Amino acid sequence: MTGRRSGRHKDSPVMAGLSLAAGLFLLVAGTEAGMAGSAPQGDAKAARPLIAALCTKCHLVPGFPDDRVQPAVRAPSFAQIAENPQIYTDARLARFLQQPHWPMQGIVLSRRDVANILAFIHELRQEWREKGRTGGR
């Protein structure tokens, strides 16, 4: 038995720990990647009053009047966000919306609010994709 392994290395605590760590990594990576392409579990219609009250002051939002937008704020329009899902992933948007930032320091959004806003953006993304397929008609 000198220099030979018993073949039971796969049952060792170290291997079990490595397997668990690898599994958790794949779960987290897969969840973030999956969030980028799947529609969130929110309600786009429920987001409209929140968007009207909070978002349209700094963002141009399709379907809302643009006279409320403050020109000094250079926030991306919702159309720009919708048209660039590789930059504005659901995970990135969710993290951003849940962290206080200028000029939204005083705004606290619930997870439901964030999911609803993401659902609204997904609707815009779907409309943008359909326009692309039909040549904008």
N, C-alpha and C positions, 0 to 999 in steps of 0.2 A: 503494500500500500504506500510505499514511499513515493512522493512526487505525484501521486495520483489523486484526483478528486473523486468524491463519492457520487457525484451526479446530483446531489441534493442541494446545490447552491441556489437553485430557484426557490427553495423553501426558506432561505435564510432571512432574518429580519432586515438585513441591509437591502437585499433584493426586493423584499416586500415594500420597504420604504421608497425605494427608487421607482417601483411600479406605481405606487400611490402618487408620488410627486409627478410622474409623467402623465398619469391619468388626469390629475387636477389641472396641469398645464394645458392639456388638450381640451378639457372641458371649458376652461376660461377662454382660451384662444378661439375655440369653436363658437362659444356664446357671443363673443364680440364680433366675429366674422358673420355669424348668422344674423345678428341684429342689424348689420349694415344692409342686408338684402330683404329682410322680412318686414312686413307691416307690423308696427307696434300695436299693442292691445289697448288702443285709445279710441276716443270718439271725436272725429274731426269736427262734427257739428257742435259739440260741446265746447270746443276750443274757440269758436268764433267770438263769443263775448269777451273772453280773456284776451284774445289777440286784439280786438277792437280797443279794449281798455288799456292794455299795456304795450303791445308791440308796434302799433301803427304810429307811435310818436317818433320812432327811430328807424323803422323798417318800412319800405314800400311793400305792401301785401296785396297780391291780386284779389280783386273783389272788394276792396276797401278804398275809400277816398284817399287820395295822396296829399291832400292839403294840410294834413296834421303832421306830416313828417318834418322834423327839424333839420334843416340843411346842414347845420354844423356837425351833426352826428354822421359819421360815415359807416353806418351799419349796412351789411349786405342786405339786399332785398330778399324776400322770401323766394322769389323766382330764382335768384342766383343760388340760394341755398338748395332749392329743389333740383336745379339743373346740374349740380355738382355733388352727387352722393358719394363720390370717392373722397372728397375733401370733408364734406359735412356728413359724416356717418351718424347713424342713430346714437351710437355709444358716445361719440364726441359731443354731439349736440346735447344729449342728456346730461353729461358731466358739466358742460358749460352752463346750461340753464339752471342747474342745481347749485352752482357756486355764485355767490355775490360777485358782481363785476361792474365796472363803470359802463354805462350809467345806471345799471340795475342793482346798485348796492342795497336798496331798501326793498327789493322785490323778492319774496320767498314763494317759490312754486312747489306745490306738492308733487309727488310722483305721478298722481293721476293727471294733474295739469300738464306736466311734461309729456306724458304719454298721449294726451289729447293734442298737444301742439305737434308732436311727431306724427300723429295720424293725419293732421291737417297738411303737413309738409309732404307726407306720402301721397295724399290726394293730388297735390300740385305736381309731384314727380310723375304720377300716372298720367295726368293731363299733358305734361311736357313730353312724355314718351309717345303718347297717342298723336300729338301734333307732329312729332318727328316722323312717325309712320305715314301720316296722311299729307305731309308737306305743308302743315300749318293750316289746313282747311277745317 
